[in-house]
């Protein structure tokens, strides 16, 4: 799982009081193209993130887990029966996504060959609003438009938005990262401002 920052529902201390672990408790590994990655066990319908005590029980390093996780991801993506669909509802920009938004969608950037098999090998720009939603845009899309699209998803569901992630550029079959223009404000504030405006109108 790509470890973007999250907008927390609760502070770390409050999470620990309730028996939950903060995001900082889960070990990460840097993997190409230069992303911090955590690892999860799928126990439908939930995903359980691997923590250090679990690694200790298995007597395994993150590098060992990483190899197994990539093999699992390759198998799941390789046997996936879905398709890619196109949505032009934002600024008439063609945005292509995996149908059904599988939970492993963004992790495809760790497997460029599977990424290209599903989305095509042509030059394109990917943005990753949520773990389950990888969005392909034309390579020449205005980067402000690409950033605005991520912001739009953040407005719809700020708690699931992956903050601080770059765009992923596929050019001539090579995947690299590119910083997007910065997010203006906390998406959670957008809803609060809108709620305040609606309250003032009523």
C-alpha positions as CSV (number, residue, x, y, z in Angstrom):
1,X,0.0,0.0,0.0
2,X,1.4,3.4,-1.0
3,X,1.8,5.3,2.3
4,X,0.5,8.8,1.6
5,X,-0.3,11.1,4.5
6,X,-3.9,10.9,5.8
7,X,-6.2,13.4,7.4
8,X,-6.8,11.8,10.8
9,X,-10.2,11.4,12.4
10,X,-8.5,11.3,15.8
11,X,-5.1,12.4,17.3
12,X,-2.5,9.6,17.9
13,X,-3.1,9.7,21.6
14,X,-6.9,9.3,21.2
15,X,-6.3,6.4,18.8
16,X,-4.1,4.7,21.3
17,X,-6.6,5.2,24.1
18,X,-9.2,3.4,21.9
19,X,-6.8,0.5,21.2
20,X,-5.8,1.6,17.7
21,X,-2.3,2.3,16.4
22,X,-1.4,5.5,14.7
23,X,0.0,5.5,11.1
24,X,3.5,6.1,12.5
25,X,3.4,2.7,14.2
26,X,3.5,0.8,10.9
27,X,7.0,0.2,9.3
28,X,7.5,1.5,5.8
29,X,9.9,0.5,3.0
30,X,11.0,2.7,0.1
31,X,10.4,1.0,-3.2
32,X,10.8,2.2,-6.8
33,X,9.8,4.7,-8.1
34,X,10.8,6.1,-4.7
35,X,7.6,5.6,-2.7
36,X,7.1,4.8,1.0
37,X,5.1,1.6,1.2
38,X,3.3,-0.2,4.0
39,X,2.0,-3.8,3.8
40,X,-1.5,-5.1,4.4
41,X,-3.1,-8.5,4.9
42,X,-6.5,-8.8,3.1
43,X,-9.1,-10.2,5.4
44,X,-12.3,-9.4,3.5
45,X,-13.7,-6.8,3.7
46,X,-10.9,-5.3,5.8
47,X,-7.2,-4.7,5.3
48,X,-4.9,-5.3,8.3
49,X,-1.7,-3.2,8.1
50,X,1.4,-5.2,9.1
51,X,3.1,-3.7,12.2
52,X,6.4,-4.4,13.8
53,X,5.1,-7.0,16.3
54,X,3.7,-9.0,13.4
55,X,7.1,-8.8,11.6
56,X,8.7,-10.1,14.8
57,X,6.3,-13.1,15.0
58,X,7.1,-14.0,11.4
59,X,10.8,-13.3,12.0
60,X,10.9,-11.5,8.6
61,X,12.2,-8.2,7.4
62,X,10.3,-5.6,5.4
63,X,12.4,-6.6,2.4
64,X,11.2,-10.2,2.7
65,X,7.6,-9.1,3.0
66,X,8.1,-6.7,0.0
67,X,9.0,-9.6,-2.3
68,X,6.0,-11.7,-1.2
69,X,3.7,-8.7,-1.4
70,X,4.8,-7.8,-5.0
71,X,4.2,-11.4,-6.0
72,X,0.7,-11.4,-4.5
73,X,0.0,-8.0,-6.2
74,X,1.2,-9.3,-9.5
75,X,-1.1,-12.4,-9.2
76,X,-4.2,-10.4,-8.2
77,X,-3.7,-7.8,-10.9
78,X,-2.9,-10.4,-13.5
79,X,-6.1,-12.3,-12.8
80,X,-8.3,-9.3,-12.4
81,X,-11.3,-9.5,-14.8
82,X,-12.3,-5.8,-14.8
83,X,-11.7,-3.1,-17.3
84,X,-10.6,0.6,-17.6
85,X,-13.3,3.2,-18.1
86,X,-13.1,6.8,-19.1
87,X,-14.8,9.8,-17.4
88,X,-14.8,13.3,-18.9
89,X,-16.9,15.0,-16.2
90,X,-14.1,17.2,-15.0
91,X,-13.0,20.1,-17.2
92,X,-13.6,17.9,-20.2
93,X,-10.3,16.1,-19.4
94,X,-10.3,12.4,-20.2
95,X,-9.7,10.6,-16.9
96,X,-9.3,6.8,-17.0
97,X,-9.7,4.6,-14.0
98,X,-10.0,0.9,-13.1
99,X,-13.6,-0.2,-12.9
100,X,-14.8,-0.9,-9.4
101,X,-11.8,0.9,-7.9
102,X,-10.0,-2.2,-6.5
103,X,-8.2,-1.6,-3.2
104,X,-4.8,-2.3,-4.8
105,X,-5.1,0.2,-7.7
106,X,-2.5,2.7,-6.6
107,X,0.0,-0.1,-5.8
108,X,0.2,-0.8,-9.5
109,X,2.8,2.0,-9.7
110,X,5.1,-0.6,-8.0
111,X,4.7,-2.9,-11.0
112,X,5.1,-0.8,-14.2
113,X,4.6,-3.8,-16.5
114,X,1.2,-4.6,-15.0
115,X,0.4,-0.9,-14.9
116,X,1.0,-0.7,-18.7
117,X,-0.8,-3.9,-19.4
118,X,-4.0,-2.5,-17.9
119,X,-3.7,1.2,-18.8
120,X,-1.7,0.9,-22.0
121,X,2.0,1.7,-22.7
122,X,1.5,5.1,-24.2
123,X,2.8,8.2,-22.4
124,X,0.4,9.3,-19.6
125,X,0.3,11.0,-16.2
126,X,-1.2,9.2,-13.2
127,X,-2.6,10.8,-10.0
128,X,-3.6,8.9,-6.9
129,X,-6.3,10.4,-4.9
130,X,-7.2,7.3,-2.8
131,X,-5.6,3.9,-2.4
132,X,-8.3,2.4,-4.5
133,X,-8.3,5.0,-7.3
134,X,-5.4,5.5,-9.7
135,X,-6.3,8.0,-12.4
136,X,-4.7,8.1,-15.9
137,X,-4.6,11.5,-17.6
138,X,-3.1,12.7,-20.9
139,X,0.7,13.2,-20.6
140,X,0.3,16.9,-21.6
141,X,-2.5,17.7,-19.2
142,X,-2.1,21.0,-17.4
143,X,-0.6,20.1,-14.0
144,X,-2.9,22.5,-12.2
145,X,-5.9,20.6,-13.7
146,X,-4.3,17.3,-12.5
147,X,-3.9,18.8,-9.0
148,X,-7.4,20.2,-9.0
149,X,-8.8,16.7,-9.9
150,X,-7.1,15.3,-6.8
151,X,-8.5,18.2,-4.7
152,X,-12.0,17.3,-6.0
153,X,-11.7,13.8,-4.8
154,X,-10.4,15.2,-1.5
155,X,-13.5,17.3,-1.2
156,X,-15.7,14.3,-1.7
157,X,-13.9,12.1,0.9
158,X,-11.1,14.0,2.7
159,X,-10.4,11.2,5.2
160,X,-9.4,8.8,2.5
161,X,-7.4,11.3,0.4
162,X,-3.7,10.4,0.1
163,X,-1.9,13.7,0.8
164,X,1.6,14.6,-0.3
165,X,1.8,12.1,-3.2
166,X,3.4,13.2,-6.4
167,X,2.1,12.4,-9.9
168,X,3.5,9.4,-11.7
169,X,4.8,10.0,-15.2
170,X,4.9,7.1,-17.7
171,X,7.1,8.3,-20.6
172,X,8.7,5.9,-23.1
173,X,7.8,3.0,-20.9
174,X,9.7,4.4,-17.9
175,X,7.9,5.4,-14.7
176,X,9.0,8.4,-12.7
177,X,7.5,10.8,-10.1
178,X,6.7,14.5,-10.6
179,X,5.5,16.9,-7.9
180,X,2.1,18.4,-8.4
181,X,1.2,22.0,-7.5
182,X,0.4,22.2,-3.8
183,X,-2.9,21.5,-2.2
184,X,-4.6,24.8,-1.1
185,X,-5.8,24.2,2.5
186,X,-7.0,21.1,4.3
187,X,-9.8,19.3,2.4
188,X,-11.6,18.8,5.7
189,X,-11.9,22.6,6.0
190,X,-13.7,22.9,2.7
191,X,-16.7,20.9,4.0
192,X,-16.6,23.0,7.3
193,X,-16.6,26.2,5.3
194,X,-19.5,25.0,3.1
195,X,-21.5,23.8,6.1
196,X,-21.0,27.2,7.7
197,X,-22.1,29.0,4.5
198,X,-25.2,26.8,4.3
199,X,-26.0,27.3,7.9
200,X,-25.7,31.1,7.4
201,X,-28.1,30.9,4.5
202,X,-30.8,28.9,6.4
